[in-house]
Amino acid sequence: MRIVSERPAAQALWYVGEGRAEIRPETDASPAPGEVQVRALYGAISRGTERLVFFGRVPESEYQRMRAPFMGGTFPFPAKYGYSTVGRVENGPRELVGRTVFALYPHQDLFALPAEAVTPVPDRVPPRRAVLAANMETALNALWDARPGPADRIAIVGTGVLGALVARLSARIPGTQVTLVDIEPGRGEIARALGVDFALPDAGPEGCDLVFHASASGAGLNTALRLAGLEATVVELSWYGTGEVPVALGGVFHSRRLRLVSSQVGHVAASHRARWDFSRRRAAALALLDDPALDCLIAPAIAFHDLPARLPEILGPTSGALCQLIQYSP
């Protein structure tokens, strides 16, 4: 007689060594009281952060601060990491069963977590596009930190997903002149789809009121400083892990009285912290994804079980993917 376990089977992606990942079985995905059980539909790879995790470049000093919600294991390896999953609630409170939700959860096909840790996806936002929620939340927080205004001249250096989302949000402010700056001429197509200008670094607009840097390179940061106008602000969105970045502070940085500030999603921006919590910010980010133009950022889906073999390509320096979509089995 075959004995069938009452515990639902689940599988998850684990980073197990430098440049290596594998899919492992999870012991239990059953919801406890107050939890929901979610069947994953889509996920996304965060190329910047997960590249550092995949290659073991998370600084030891940041092991605790860089833990993602519901992460398994420890840095550097083995680690069950990731923070962008869209799924359907199969079990839990009646008002959530059957709903499509977003969760900051690692790459796993079936999982349980507290009901308050999922955010319903608005009906007008397709589940595939909802995987951008974590990046949109970071972009929203960045604009709160930067406080752009109408008619500002704004440059964004680096056309990854985050830079592109910052550009799209900035362009919605009346009268702004927004330019994406990148070393890859092909990124001009992304800029056009998002309704903003595009320039190579040498042709970037100088004298900007505000510059966001999101290229994760020293050259990009120096370009951002060069494009900033007198007493302007440069907002640093890149995270470099264990890397060291040379910054040209001997040029215009002092003479133009520039401000270089960091923006990081782990805290609600100070300008909104007294009134906003993480849940409200995440719901707002999902609502902002009601924008079909953002579909240009999403690469064709790859199957969840193909991830271990495909990750070196996805996270490699020559990958052209912006948001790499993961599709789970129905």
NORBELDA-V678813 format. One record per helix or strand of 3 or more residues. SS is the DSSP state (H for helix, E for strand). FROM is the first residue (numbers start at 1). LEN is the number of residues. If there is no record, write none. Layout:
{{SS:FROM:LEN} {SS:FROM:LEN}}
//
This chain:
{{E:10:8} {E:20:7} {E:35:11} {H:47:8} {H:60:3} {E:85:7} {E:100:4} {E:110:5} {H:115:3} {E:118:3} {H:127:4} {H:133:14} {E:153:5} {H:161:11} {E:177:5} {H:185:10} {E:197:3} {H:201:3} {E:208:6} {H:218:10} {E:228:9} {H:252:4} {E:259:4} {H:278:11} {H:292:6} {E:298:6} {H:304:11} {E:323:5}}
//
